């Protein structure tokens, strides 16, 4: 019985190490501090009349966090308006399913 528990414990340790190396276990706030200097944004004229900027999604980021980081303050619009504007700027993309490493257009509410 001790050997079974020892074997299961060893498998648990291997899984934890694998998960930590592939996905990571640091909270998004900590990784955000390291990423702040790396955010690449440019002002872009899109096909809509919504002012926007382009940003590459980093791990732990959401549409809301990216827009709030750009503004350096809380959202001046409702979340529903943000979602609608994001979908107008990125017609084939759902805000809930943005991919890490991909670049999207985000509404710019700084003006």
Biopython code that builds the backbone (N, CA, C, O; Angstrom):
import numpy as np
from Bio.PDB.StructureBuilder import StructureBuilder

atoms = [
    (1, "UNK", "N", (0.820, -1.185, 0.000)),
    (1, "UNK", "CA", (0.000, 0.000, 0.000)),
    (1, "UNK", "C", (0.876, 1.266, 0.000)),
    (1, "UNK", "O", (0.561, 2.237, -0.688)),
    (2, "UNK", "N", (1.967, 1.252, 0.768)),
    (2, "UNK", "CA", (2.866, 2.408, 0.796)),
    (2, "UNK", "C", (3.487, 2.648, -0.578)),
    (2, "UNK", "O", (3.703, 3.791, -0.983)),
    (3, "UNK", "N", (3.770, 1.564, -1.284)),
    (3, "UNK", "CA", (4.359, 1.703, -2.615)),
    (3, "UNK", "C", (3.362, 2.355, -3.573)),
    (3, "UNK", "O", (3.759, 3.159, -4.416)),
    (4, "UNK", "N", (2.089, 2.025, -3.459)),
    (4, "UNK", "CA", (1.055, 2.628, -4.308)),
    (4, "UNK", "C", (0.959, 4.127, -4.046)),
    (4, "UNK", "O", (0.925, 4.920, -4.987)),
    (5, "UNK", "N", (0.917, 4.519, -2.774)),
    (5, "UNK", "CA", (0.872, 5.939, -2.445)),
    (5, "UNK", "C", (2.139, 6.665, -2.899)),
    (5, "UNK", "O", (2.075, 7.799, -3.372)),
    (6, "UNK", "N", (3.278, 6.010, -2.754)),
    (6, "UNK", "CA", (4.531, 6.596, -3.225)),
    (6, "UNK", "C", (4.525, 6.795, -4.728)),
    (6, "UNK", "O", (4.987, 7.826, -5.218)),
    (7, "UNK", "N", (4.010, 5.826, -5.462)),
    (7, "UNK", "CA", (3.915, 5.922, -6.917)),
    (7, "UNK", "C", (2.961, 7.043, -7.328)),
    (7, "UNK", "O", (3.286, 7.835, -8.213)),
    (8, "UNK", "N", (1.779, 7.120, -6.692)),
    (8, "UNK", "CA", (0.812, 8.180, -7.005)),
    (8, "UNK", "C", (1.376, 9.563, -6.646)),
    (8, "UNK", "O", (1.138, 10.537, -7.361)),
    (9, "UNK", "N", (2.110, 9.641, -5.559)),
    (9, "UNK", "CA", (2.722, 10.906, -5.171)),
    (9, "UNK", "C", (3.773, 11.332, -6.200)),
    (9, "UNK", "O", (3.861, 12.510, -6.545)),
    (10, "UNK", "N", (4.562, 10.385, -6.687)),
    (10, "UNK", "CA", (5.568, 10.695, -7.708)),
    (10, "UNK", "C", (4.906, 11.179, -8.994)),
    (10, "UNK", "O", (5.397, 12.114, -9.625)),
    (11, "UNK", "N", (3.801, 10.556, -9.388)),
    (11, "UNK", "CA", (3.077, 10.990, -10.580)),
    (11, "UNK", "C", (2.519, 12.402, -10.374)),
    (11, "UNK", "O", (2.561, 13.227, -11.287)),
    (12, "UNK", "N", (2.002, 12.677, -9.181)),
    (12, "UNK", "CA", (1.498, 14.021, -8.880)),
    (12, "UNK", "C", (2.611, 15.054, -8.996)),
    (12, "UNK", "O", (2.398, 16.121, -9.572)),
    (13, "UNK", "N", (3.773, 14.765, -8.471)),
    (13, "UNK", "CA", (4.905, 15.701, -8.542)),
    (13, "UNK", "C", (5.311, 15.944, -9.989)),
    (13, "UNK", "O", (5.566, 17.087, -10.368)),
    (14, "UNK", "N", (5.376, 14.903, -10.801)),
    (14, "UNK", "CA", (5.739, 15.055, -12.216)),
    (14, "UNK", "C", (4.703, 15.919, -12.926)),
    (14, "UNK", "O", (5.062, 16.784, -13.725)),
    (15, "UNK", "N", (3.425, 15.693, -12.642)),
    (15, "UNK", "CA", (2.356, 16.489, -13.273)),
    (15, "UNK", "C", (2.460, 17.958, -12.875)),
    (15, "UNK", "O", (2.326, 18.842, -13.722)),
    (16, "UNK", "N", (2.696, 18.225, -11.591)),
    (16, "UNK", "CA", (2.809, 19.607, -11.119)),
    (16, "UNK", "C", (3.978, 20.314, -11.794)),
    (16, "UNK", "O", (3.853, 21.472, -12.194)),
    (17, "UNK", "N", (5.088, 19.646, -11.921)),
    (17, "UNK", "CA", (6.254, 20.243, -12.587)),
    (17, "UNK", "C", (5.943, 20.499, -14.057)),
    (17, "UNK", "O", (6.274, 21.564, -14.578)),
    (18, "UNK", "N", (5.314, 19.548, -14.730)),
    (18, "UNK", "CA", (4.935, 19.720, -16.143)),
    (18, "UNK", "C", (3.979, 20.904, -16.303)),
    (18, "UNK", "O", (4.163, 21.736, -17.192)),
    (19, "UNK", "N", (2.964, 20.980, -15.448)),
    (19, "UNK", "CA", (1.983, 22.072, -15.528)),
    (19, "UNK", "C", (2.669, 23.416, -15.309)),
    (19, "UNK", "O", (2.396, 24.375, -16.031)),
    (20, "UNK", "N", (3.546, 23.492, -14.333)),
    (20, "UNK", "CA", (4.243, 24.739, -14.023)),
    (20, "UNK", "C", (5.115, 25.196, -15.189)),
    (20, "UNK", "O", (5.177, 26.390, -15.481)),
    (21, "UNK", "N", (5.778, 24.273, -15.850)),
    (21, "UNK", "CA", (6.665, 24.638, -16.948)),
    (21, "UNK", "C", (5.912, 24.984, -18.228)),
    (21, "UNK", "O", (6.381, 25.819, -19.002)),
    (22, "UNK", "N", (4.767, 24.371, -18.469)),
    (22, "UNK", "CA", (4.040, 24.621, -19.714)),
    (22, "UNK", "C", (3.026, 25.744, -19.597)),
    (22, "UNK", "O", (2.965, 26.604, -20.476)),
    (23, "UNK", "N", (2.233, 25.763, -18.545)),
    (23, "UNK", "CA", (1.176, 26.761, -18.393)),
    (23, "UNK", "C", (1.603, 27.884, -17.471)),
    (23, "UNK", "O", (1.361, 29.056, -17.760)),
    (24, "UNK", "N", (2.231, 27.537, -16.375)),
    (24, "UNK", "CA", (2.660, 28.531, -15.395)),
    (24, "UNK", "C", (1.652, 28.646, -14.280)),
    (24, "UNK", "O", (0.480, 28.305, -14.436)),
    (25, "UNK", "N", (2.132, 29.136, -13.146)),
    (25, "UNK", "CA", (1.257, 29.276, -11.992)),
    (25, "UNK", "C", (1.291, 30.668, -11.389)),
    (25, "UNK", "O", (0.714, 30.892, -10.325)),
    (26, "UNK", "N", (1.951, 31.604, -12.046)),
    (26, "UNK", "CA", (1.992, 32.963, -11.525)),
    (26, "UNK", "C", (0.670, 33.665, -11.805)),
    (26, "UNK", "O", (0.092, 33.479, -12.876)),
    (27, "UNK", "N", (0.176, 34.472, -10.860)),
    (27, "UNK", "CA", (-1.066, 35.200, -11.112)),
    (27, "UNK", "C", (-0.881, 36.229, -12.220)),
    (27, "UNK", "O", (0.229, 36.700, -12.468)),
    (28, "UNK", "N", (-1.976, 36.569, -12.877)),
    (28, "UNK", "CA", (-1.928, 37.495, -14.009)),
    (28, "UNK", "C", (-1.387, 38.861, -13.600)),
    (28, "UNK", "O", (-0.707, 39.510, -14.395)),
    (29, "UNK", "N", (-1.668, 39.309, -12.390)),
    (29, "UNK", "CA", (-1.197, 40.630, -11.955)),
    (29, "UNK", "C", (0.330, 40.682, -11.933)),
    (29, "UNK", "O", (0.918, 41.691, -12.322)),
    (30, "UNK", "N", (0.974, 39.610, -11.483)),
    (30, "UNK", "CA", (2.429, 39.578, -11.440)),
    (30, "UNK", "C", (3.013, 39.565, -12.845)),
    (30, "UNK", "O", (3.959, 40.296, -13.138)),
    (31, "UNK", "N", (2.451, 38.738, -13.706)),
    (31, "UNK", "CA", (2.978, 38.674, -15.068)),
    (31, "UNK", "C", (2.677, 39.962, -15.815)),
    (31, "UNK", "O", (3.433, 40.344, -16.708)),
    (32, "UNK", "N", (1.590, 40.641, -15.469)),
    (32, "UNK", "CA", (1.246, 41.899, -16.123)),
    (32, "UNK", "C", (2.322, 42.951, -15.861)),
    (32, "UNK", "O", (2.642, 43.737, -16.753)),
    (33, "UNK", "N", (2.888, 42.978, -14.645)),
    (33, "UNK", "CA", (3.933, 43.948, -14.336)),
    (33, "UNK", "C", (5.142, 43.731, -15.236)),
    (33, "UNK", "O", (5.771, 44.698, -15.666)),
    (34, "UNK", "N", (5.473, 42.482, -15.525)),
    (34, "UNK", "CA", (6.622, 42.195, -16.365)),
    (34, "UNK", "C", (6.328, 42.492, -17.826)),
    (34, "UNK", "O", (7.248, 42.766, -18.597)),
    (35, "UNK", "N", (5.055, 42.442, -18.221)),
    (35, "UNK", "CA", (4.676, 42.592, -19.615)),
    (35, "UNK", "C", (4.399, 44.045, -19.970)),
    (35, "UNK", "O", (4.412, 44.405, -21.147)),
    (36, "UNK", "N", (4.146, 44.890, -18.961)),
    (36, "UNK", "CA", (3.770, 46.277, -19.229)),
    (36, "UNK", "C", (4.707, 46.959, -20.216)),
    (36, "UNK", "O", (4.250, 47.701, -21.086)),
    (37, "UNK", "N", (5.982, 46.728, -20.100)),
    (37, "UNK", "CA", (6.950, 47.381, -20.981)),
    (37, "UNK", "C", (6.938, 46.777, -22.378)),
    (37, "UNK", "O", (7.459, 47.381, -23.316)),
    (38, "UNK", "N", (6.350, 45.591, -22.532)),
    (38, "UNK", "CA", (6.399, 44.900, -23.808)),
    (38, "UNK", "C", (5.148, 45.075, -24.652)),
    (38, "UNK", "O", (5.109, 44.593, -25.784)),
    (39, "UNK", "N", (4.117, 45.752, -24.137)),
    (39, "UNK", "CA", (2.872, 45.893, -24.903)),
    (39, "UNK", "C", (3.142, 46.750, -26.128)),
    (39, "UNK", "O", (3.670, 47.859, -26.041)),
    (40, "UNK", "N", (2.766, 46.204, -27.255)),
    (40, "UNK", "CA", (2.957, 46.902, -28.515)),
    (40, "UNK", "C", (1.610, 47.420, -28.982)),
    (40, "UNK", "O", (0.712, 46.634, -29.283)),
    (41, "UNK", "N", (1.459, 48.740, -29.044)),
    (41, "UNK", "CA", (0.203, 49.294, -29.523)),
    (41, "UNK", "C", (0.491, 50.330, -30.592)),
    (41, "UNK", "O", (1.485, 51.053, -30.541)),
    (42, "UNK", "N", (-0.394, 50.377, -31.545)),
    (42, "UNK", "CA", (-0.317, 51.388, -32.583)),
    (42, "UNK", "C", (-1.726, 51.858, -32.882)),
    (42, "UNK", "O", (-2.673, 51.074, -32.818)),
    (43, "UNK", "N", (-1.868, 53.114, -33.202)),
    (43, "UNK", "CA", (-3.170, 53.624, -33.569)),
    (43, "UNK", "C", (-3.446, 53.223, -35.009)),
    (43, "UNK", "O", (-2.600, 53.374, -35.890)),
    (44, "UNK", "N", (-4.648, 52.709, -35.225)),
    (44, "UNK", "CA", (-4.984, 52.149, -36.526)),
    (44, "UNK", "C", (-6.326, 52.698, -36.981)),
    (44, "UNK", "O", (-7.272, 52.769, -36.198)),
    (45, "UNK", "N", (-6.405, 53.082, -38.231)),
    (45, "UNK", "CA", (-7.676, 53.443, -38.848)),
    (45, "UNK", "C", (-8.300, 52.160, -39.349)),
    (45, "UNK", "O", (-7.728, 51.480, -40.200)),
    (46, "UNK", "N", (-9.465, 51.824, -38.831)),
    (46, "UNK", "CA", (-10.110, 50.595, -39.267)),
    (46, "UNK", "C", (-11.251, 50.926, -40.220)),
    (46, "UNK", "O", (-11.492, 52.086, -40.553)),
    (47, "UNK", "N", (-11.944, 49.877, -40.650)),
    (47, "UNK", "CA", (-13.039, 50.053, -41.586)),
    (47, "UNK", "C", (-14.255, 50.699, -40.928)),
    (47, "UNK", "O", (-15.138, 51.208, -41.618)),
    (48, "UNK", "N", (-14.304, 50.681, -39.609)),
    (48, "UNK", "CA", (-15.408, 51.316, -38.886)),
    (48, "UNK", "C", (-14.982, 52.708, -38.451)),
    (48, "UNK", "O", (-13.818, 53.084, -38.591)),
    (49, "UNK", "N", (-15.926, 53.465, -37.925)),
    (49, "UNK", "CA", (-15.602, 54.816, -37.447)),
    (49, "UNK", "C", (-15.243, 54.808, -35.964)),
    (49, "UNK", "O", (-15.178, 55.865, -35.335)),
    (50, "UNK", "N", (-15.011, 53.631, -35.408)),
    (50, "UNK", "CA", (-14.623, 53.514, -34.001)),
    (50, "UNK", "C", (-13.110, 53.695, -33.908)),
    (50, "UNK", "O", (-12.365, 52.976, -34.576)),
    (51, "UNK", "N", (-12.641, 54.647, -33.088)),
    (51, "UNK", "CA", (-11.189, 54.775, -32.914)),
    (51, "UNK", "C", (-10.647, 53.488, -32.284)),
    (51, "UNK", "O", (-11.259, 52.929, -31.374)),
    (52, "UNK", "N", (-9.512, 53.033, -32.769)),
    (52, "UNK", "CA", (-8.996, 51.764, -32.264)),
    (52, "UNK", "C", (-7.478, 51.759, -32.217)),
    (52, "UNK", "O", (-6.810, 52.617, -32.795)),
    (53, "UNK", "N", (-6.959, 50.773, -31.517)),
    (53, "UNK", "CA", (-5.521, 50.511, -31.498)),
    (53, "UNK", "C", (-5.339, 49.007, -31.639)),
    (53, "UNK", "O", (-6.257, 48.230, -31.374)),
    (54, "UNK", "N", (-4.166, 48.616, -32.052)),
    (54, "UNK", "CA", (-3.853, 47.213, -32.274)),
    (54, "UNK", "C", (-2.923, 46.755, -31.163)),
    (54, "UNK", "O", (-1.965, 47.451, -30.825)),
    (55, "UNK", "N", (-3.200, 45.586, -30.593)),
    (55, "UNK", "CA", (-2.343, 45.060, -29.532)),
    (55, "UNK", "C", (-2.248, 43.548, -29.650)),
    (55, "UNK", "O", (-3.184, 42.874, -30.080)),
    (56, "UNK", "N", (-1.089, 43.036, -29.256)),
    (56, "UNK", "CA", (-0.853, 41.595, -29.242)),
    (56, "UNK", "C", (-1.206, 41.072, -27.857)),
    (56, "UNK", "O", (-0.762, 41.633, -26.855)),
    (57, "UNK", "N", (-1.993, 40.013, -27.786)),
    (57, "UNK", "CA", (-2.478, 39.477, -26.517)),
    (57, "UNK", "C", (-1.376, 38.677, -25.826)),
    (57, "UNK", "O", (-0.752, 37.803, -26.428)),
    (58, "UNK", "N", (-1.152, 38.992, -24.560)),
    (58, "UNK", "CA", (-0.171, 38.303, -23.725)),
    (58, "UNK", "C", (-0.913, 37.355, -22.778)),
    (58, "UNK", "O", (-2.120, 37.511, -22.588)),
    (59, "UNK", "N", (-0.231, 36.388, -22.184)),
    (59, "UNK", "CA", (-0.881, 35.467, -21.245)),
    (59, "UNK", "C", (-1.538, 36.208, -20.087)),
    (59, "UNK", "O", (-0.951, 37.123, -19.510)),
    (60, "UNK", "N", (-2.747, 35.809, -19.757)),
    (60, "UNK", "CA", (-3.473, 36.399, -18.630)),
    (60, "UNK", "C", (-4.263, 37.637, -18.967)),
    (60, "UNK", "O", (-4.959, 38.167, -18.101)),
    (61, "UNK", "N", (-4.187, 38.116, -20.180)),
    (61, "UNK", "CA", (-4.894, 39.335, -20.555)),
    (61, "UNK", "C", (-6.281, 39.016, -21.105)),
    (61, "UNK", "O", (-6.522, 37.957, -21.685)),
    (62, "UNK", "N", (-7.180, 39.973, -20.900)),
    (62, "UNK", "CA", (-8.518, 39.914, -21.468)),
    (62, "UNK", "C", (-8.747, 41.194, -22.256)),
    (62, "UNK", "O", (-7.924, 42.108, -22.214)),
    (63, "UNK", "N", (-9.855, 41.260, -22.971)),
    (63, "UNK", "CA", (-10.176, 42.474, -23.723)),
    (63, "UNK", "C", (-10.271, 43.653, -22.751)),
    (63, "UNK", "O", (-9.755, 44.735, -23.031)),
    (64, "UNK", "N", (-10.927, 43.443, -21.619)),
    (64, "UNK", "CA", (-11.084, 44.520, -20.635)),
    (64, "UNK", "C", (-9.731, 44.967, -20.095)),
    (64, "UNK", "O", (-9.464, 46.166, -20.014)),
    (65, "UNK", "N", (-8.875, 44.018, -19.724)),
    (65, "UNK", "CA", (-7.586, 44.402, -19.132)),
    (65, "UNK", "C", (-6.699, 45.135, -20.136)),
    (65, "UNK", "O", (-5.966, 46.050, -19.761)),
    (66, "UNK", "N", (-6.760, 44.744, -21.396)),
    (66, "UNK", "CA", (-5.942, 45.417, -22.419)),
    (66, "UNK", "C", (-6.409, 46.849, -22.620)),
    (66, "UNK", "O", (-5.591, 47.765, -22.699)),
    (67, "UNK", "N", (-7.719, 47.047, -22.703)),
    (67, "UNK", "CA", (-8.252, 48.402, -22.904)),
    (67, "UNK", "C", (-7.992, 49.257, -21.671)),
    (67, "UNK", "O", (-7.597, 50.416, -21.804)),
    (68, "UNK", "N", (-8.206, 48.715, -20.473)),
    (68, "UNK", "CA", (-7.946, 49.482, -19.248)),
    (68, "UNK", "C", (-6.465, 49.830, -19.124)),
    (68, "UNK", "O", (-6.126, 50.920, -18.661)),
    (69, "UNK", "N", (-5.576, 48.919, -19.533)),
    (69, "UNK", "CA", (-4.146, 49.211, -19.464)),
    (69, "UNK", "C", (-3.788, 50.356, -20.410)),
    (69, "UNK", "O", (-2.989, 51.225, -20.064)),
    (70, "UNK", "N", (-4.372, 50.352, -21.586)),
    (70, "UNK", "CA", (-4.127, 51.427, -22.558)),
    (70, "UNK", "C", (-4.615, 52.770, -22.006)),
    (70, "UNK", "O", (-3.955, 53.796, -22.168)),
    (71, "UNK", "N", (-5.798, 52.745, -21.343)),
    (71, "UNK", "CA", (-6.365, 53.983, -20.801)),
    (71, "UNK", "C", (-5.691, 54.415, -19.501)),
    (71, "UNK", "O", (-5.689, 55.595, -19.150)),
    (72, "UNK", "N", (-5.117, 53.437, -18.792)),
    (72, "UNK", "CA", (-4.534, 53.670, -17.469)),
    (72, "UNK", "C", (-5.598, 54.142, -16.475)),
    (72, "UNK", "O", (-5.302, 54.910, -15.560)),
    (73, "UNK", "N", (-6.841, 53.677, -16.663)),
    (73, "UNK", "CA", (-7.955, 53.972, -15.760)),
    (73, "UNK", "C", (-9.077, 52.989, -16.074)),
    (73, "UNK", "O", (-9.004, 52.272, -17.072)),
    (74, "UNK", "N", (-10.121, 52.943, -15.234)),
    (74, "UNK", "CA", (-11.246, 52.029, -15.509)),
    (74, "UNK", "C", (-11.981, 52.401, -16.794)),
    (74, "UNK", "O", (-11.848, 53.514, -17.303)),
    (75, "UNK", "N", (-12.750, 51.461, -17.299)),
    (75, "UNK", "CA", (-13.493, 51.678, -18.539)),
    (75, "UNK", "C", (-14.499, 52.811, -18.407)),
    (75, "UNK", "O", (-15.235, 52.867, -17.422)),
    (76, "UNK", "N", (-14.543, 53.721, -19.385)),
    (76, "UNK", "CA", (-15.535, 54.803, -19.353)),
    (76, "UNK", "C", (-16.872, 54.382, -19.977)),
    (76, "UNK", "O", (-17.815, 55.173, -19.998)),
    (77, "UNK", "N", (-16.962, 53.164, -20.477)),
    (77, "UNK", "CA", (-18.184, 52.657, -21.104)),
    (77, "UNK", "C", (-18.567, 51.341, -20.427)),
    (77, "UNK", "O", (-17.793, 50.779, -19.652)),
    (78, "UNK", "N", (-19.767, 50.862, -20.732)),
    (78, "UNK", "CA", (-20.193, 49.587, -20.158)),
    (78, "UNK", "C", (-19.460, 48.435, -20.844)),
    (78, "UNK", "O", (-18.934, 48.581, -21.947)),
    (79, "UNK", "N", (-19.439, 47.300, -20.172)),
    (79, "UNK", "CA", (-18.789, 46.125, -20.735)),
    (79, "UNK", "C", (-19.509, 45.682, -22.007)),
    (79, "UNK", "O", (-18.874, 45.209, -22.949)),
    (80, "UNK", "N", (-20.820, 45.832, -22.034)),
    (80, "UNK", "CA", (-21.594, 45.479, -23.232)),
    (80, "UNK", "C", (-21.153, 46.318, -24.423)),
    (80, "UNK", "O", (-20.985, 45.792, -25.523)),
    (81, "UNK", "N", (-20.963, 47.628, -24.211)),
    (81, "UNK", "CA", (-20.491, 48.495, -25.298)),
    (81, "UNK", "C", (-19.090, 48.090, -25.755)),
    (81, "UNK", "O", (-18.797, 48.088, -26.950)),
    (82, "UNK", "N", (-18.228, 47.748, -24.796)),
    (82, "UNK", "CA", (-16.873, 47.305, -25.136)),
    (82, "UNK", "C", (-16.925, 46.045, -25.991)),
    (82, "UNK", "O", (-16.224, 45.953, -27.000)),
    (83, "UNK", "N", (-17.742, 45.079, -25.601)),
    (83, "UNK", "CA", (-17.864, 43.834, -26.364)),
    (83, "UNK", "C", (-18.391, 44.106, -27.767)),
    (83, "UNK", "O", (-17.874, 43.565, -28.744)),
    (84, "UNK", "N", (-19.418, 44.942, -27.867)),
    (84, "UNK", "CA", (-19.982, 45.268, -29.184)),
    (84, "UNK", "C", (-18.961, 45.963, -30.078)),
    (84, "UNK", "O", (-18.847, 45.636, -31.260)),
    (85, "UNK", "N", (-18.217, 46.921, -29.522)),
    (85, "UNK", "CA", (-17.196, 47.621, -30.301)),
    (85, "UNK", "C", (-16.071, 46.674, -30.728)),
    (85, "UNK", "O", (-15.588, 46.748, -31.858)),
    (86, "UNK", "N", (-15.656, 45.780, -29.814)),
    (86, "UNK", "CA", (-14.614, 44.810, -30.164)),
    (86, "UNK", "C", (-15.082, 43.927, -31.310)),
    (86, "UNK", "O", (-14.313, 43.648, -32.230)),
    (87, "UNK", "N", (-16.332, 43.485, -31.265)),
    (87, "UNK", "CA", (-16.840, 42.618, -32.332)),
    (87, "UNK", "C", (-16.996, 43.373, -33.651)),
    (87, "UNK", "O", (-16.874, 42.768, -34.716)),
    (88, "UNK", "N", (-17.262, 44.675, -33.607)),
    (88, "UNK", "CA", (-17.317, 45.466, -34.848)),
    (88, "UNK", "C", (-15.927, 45.593, -35.463)),
    (88, "UNK", "O", (-15.772, 45.565, -36.684)),
    (89, "UNK", "N", (-14.924, 45.733, -34.608)),
    (89, "UNK", "CA", (-13.554, 45.872, -35.096)),
    (89, "UNK", "C", (-12.955, 44.538, -35.547)),
    (89, "UNK", "O", (-12.092, 44.506, -36.424)),
    (90, "UNK", "N", (-13.410, 43.450, -34.950)),
    (90, "UNK", "CA", (-12.925, 42.100, -35.262)),
    (90, "UNK", "C", (-14.143, 41.212, -35.529)),
    (90, "UNK", "O", (-14.534, 40.433, -34.660)),
    (91, "UNK", "N", (-14.749, 41.317, -36.715)),
    (91, "UNK", "CA", (-16.021, 40.650, -36.980)),
    (91, "UNK", "C", (-16.021, 39.133, -36.797)),
    (91, "UNK", "O", (-17.047, 38.569, -36.420)),
    (92, "UNK", "N", (-14.936, 38.481, -37.046)),
    (92, "UNK", "CA", (-14.926, 37.022, -36.970)),
    (92, "UNK", "C", (-14.433, 36.502, -35.623)),
    (92, "UNK", "O", (-14.194, 35.302, -35.482)),
    (93, "UNK", "N", (-14.275, 37.380, -34.630)),
    (93, "UNK", "CA", (-13.677, 36.969, -33.369)),
    (93, "UNK", "C", (-14.569, 37.308, -32.176)),
    (93, "UNK", "O", (-15.092, 38.419, -32.078)),
    (94, "UNK", "N", (-14.736, 36.353, -31.281)),
    (94, "UNK", "CA", (-15.471, 36.564, -30.034)),
    (94, "UNK", "C", (-14.487, 37.062, -28.982)),
    (94, "UNK", "O", (-13.370, 36.549, -28.907)),
    (95, "UNK", "N", (-14.866, 38.052, -28.161)),
    (95, "UNK", "CA", (-13.938, 38.554, -27.144)),
    (95, "UNK", "C", (-13.574, 37.504, -26.092)),
    (95, "UNK", "O", (-12.524, 37.594, -25.456)),
    (96, "UNK", "N", (-14.438, 36.518, -25.914)),
    (96, "UNK", "CA", (-14.156, 35.462, -24.939)),
    (96, "UNK", "C", (-13.130, 34.463, -25.455)),
    (96, "UNK", "O", (-12.581, 33.684, -24.677)),
    (97, "UNK", "N", (-12.868, 34.477, -26.745)),
    (97, "UNK", "CA", (-11.993, 33.461, -27.339)),
    (97, "UNK", "C", (-10.752, 34.055, -27.996)),
    (97, "UNK", "O", (-10.253, 33.508, -28.979)),
    (98, "UNK", "N", (-10.245, 35.175, -27.462)),
    (98, "UNK", "CA", (-9.017, 35.731, -28.027)),
    (98, "UNK", "C", (-7.854, 34.789, -27.708)),
    (98, "UNK", "O", (-7.842, 34.128, -26.669)),
    (99, "UNK", "N", (-6.895, 34.740, -28.603)),
    (99, "UNK", "CA", (-5.779, 33.812, -28.495)),
    (99, "UNK", "C", (-4.498, 34.539, -28.081)),
    (99, "UNK", "O", (-4.207, 35.632, -28.565)),
    (100, "UNK", "N", (-3.750, 33.922, -27.189)),
    (100, "UNK", "CA", (-2.466, 34.469, -26.762)),
    (100, "UNK", "C", (-1.530, 34.513, -27.966)),
    (100, "UNK", "O", (-1.416, 33.537, -28.709)),
    (101, "UNK", "N", (-0.866, 35.644, -28.152)),
    (101, "UNK", "CA", (0.076, 35.804, -29.254)),
    (101, "UNK", "C", (-0.547, 36.373, -30.516)),
    (101, "UNK", "O", (0.168, 36.755, -31.442)),
    (102, "UNK", "N", (-1.887, 36.434, -30.565)),
    (102, "UNK", "CA", (-2.558, 36.997, -31.742)),
    (102, "UNK", "C", (-2.740, 38.498, -31.557)),
    (102, "UNK", "O", (-2.781, 38.993, -30.431)),
    (103, "UNK", "N", (-2.848, 39.212, -32.666)),
    (103, "UNK", "CA", (-3.028, 40.656, -32.643)),
    (103, "UNK", "C", (-4.456, 40.986, -33.048)),
    (103, "UNK", "O", (-4.972, 40.452, -34.029)),
    (104, "UNK", "N", (-5.091, 41.876, -32.282)),
    (104, "UNK", "CA", (-6.480, 42.269, -32.532)),
    (104, "UNK", "C", (-6.590, 43.790, -32.482)),
    (104, "UNK", "O", (-5.692, 44.474, -31.988)),
    (105, "UNK", "N", (-7.693, 44.304, -32.996)),
    (105, "UNK", "CA", (-8.025, 45.715, -32.877)),
    (105, "UNK", "C", (-8.906, 45.881, -31.645)),
    (105, "UNK", "O", (-9.873, 45.141, -31.461)),
    (106, "UNK", "N", (-8.568, 46.854, -30.803)),
    (106, "UNK", "CA", (-9.330, 47.136, -29.594)),
    (106, "UNK", "C", (-9.854, 48.550, -29.663)),
    (106, "UNK", "O", (-9.159, 49.431, -30.169)),
    (107, "UNK", "N", (-11.067, 48.804, -29.169)),
    (107, "UNK", "CA", (-11.608, 50.167, -29.196)),
    (107, "UNK", "C", (-10.770, 51.079, -28.286)),
    (107, "UNK", "O", (-10.354, 50.687, -27.196)),
    (108, "UNK", "N", (-10.542, 52.289, -28.764)),
    (108, "UNK", "CA", (-9.732, 53.266, -28.035)),
    (108, "UNK", "C", (-10.668, 54.335, -27.482)),
    (108, "UNK", "O", (-11.181, 55.167, -28.229)),
    (109, "UNK", "N", (-10.886, 54.307, -26.163)),
    (109, "UNK", "CA", (-11.790, 55.251, -25.504)),
    (109, "UNK", "C", (-11.032, 56.401, -24.851)),
    (109, "UNK", "O", (-11.584, 57.088, -23.992)),
    (110, "UNK", "N", (-9.800, 56.622, -25.234)),
    (110, "UNK", "CA", (-8.994, 57.669, -24.591)),
    (110, "UNK", "C", (-9.360, 59.068, -25.072)),
    (110, "UNK", "O", (-8.937, 60.052, -24.464)),
    (111, "UNK", "N", (-10.124, 59.179, -26.135)),
    (111, "UNK", "CA", (-10.452, 60.501, -26.684)),
    (111, "UNK", "C", (-11.827, 60.935, -26.289)),
    (111, "UNK", "O", (-12.263, 62.023, -26.666)),
]
sb = StructureBuilder()
sb.init_structure("model")
sb.init_model(0)
sb.init_chain("A")
sb.init_seg("    ")
for serial, (resi, resn, name, xyz) in enumerate(atoms, 1):
    if name == "N":
        sb.init_residue(resn, " ", resi, " ")
    sb.init_atom(name, np.array(xyz, "f"), 0.0, 1.0, " ", f" {name:<3s}", serial, name[0])
structure = sb.get_structure()
